[in-house]
């Protein structure tokens, strides 16, 4: 193992860092705390680490004071907790003077190694090493960190490109995010259509349609096999894949484990309800799905009512869904949810006393009022307009709010002072 480590360290120091597109997230180095970078596979965690390395180099740090290991490199297999000590021994044998200097250790996808957290804790306590770890599991936030790194970590979550980042990648920068001329509007309307189809995973941005779908489907297969099936020793892959297909083909809808269990049972697929709950938790841990509860003061109501489920990326939906064009409003709602999620917000859905649904309610921030957001693809149809506006106005009255927002695909209307009807491309840039 020491020979392999010696080679990997030399290789990293020899090669240059890749050309980067800067991500908006920032990371602070705090003495005695590990930085934890999480997110779904292929969303850009490794490149974000390269970004941090580049920033350190620009401040004058010698590259040899950086150490990077990727635990998905097959040359490191098999790797056990005992081998972590070999990492330190090999590094300090090569650079003994650095034992007394501040160095930076990057451990990519380290959650695959049992006992990694104890090693990080020891390094923080005994070495002059700042540590950054990445992982494709939100368990890095909960179970695994809670045991050894409680209070000793800072977390950064990385997502596929947002619409703003998508524009930046396309080298499109509107002169203003408040006023848009007709030419800019037409361009942005076209680009958000592309974004809804391509999504934000960095690698696939330049691929043609067929290759992009194939690569995104492969992303999902890797999540299923490595992050769920292998990690949790799941044998019933038929039920697991059926669950994934169901959600991807019906994003932004309330999902009931009980109803899905009965559906599987009617199809002759054997699976317990407890297993389905477990599968759903595992898929949430991989950042593939996000669950949103009902907005209610009653904990019982929040618990017994089904959660709405959203998918991390529109491109993944386009690549996997069998009838992607059937409910474009659901795709738009999914887009709006992920915008909130990127801001670290936790929206809930709301059901009025007469049973009408409003897509998002956001808790008050800085003692300002709560916000209500309804999502509707096309508000021109009178029946649709009556349904969506009526639900929003009822919710505003019940929650004591004076204004609400309707995010649409292209429609815009501010004639009613109570309602801000705004197209998605503008809302994503100005919200």
Order of alpha helices (4+ residues) and beta strands (2+ residues): alpha-beta-alpha-beta-alpha-beta-alpha-beta-alpha-beta-alpha-alpha-alpha-alpha-beta-alpha-alpha-beta-alpha-beta-alpha-alpha-beta-beta-beta-alpha-beta-beta-alpha
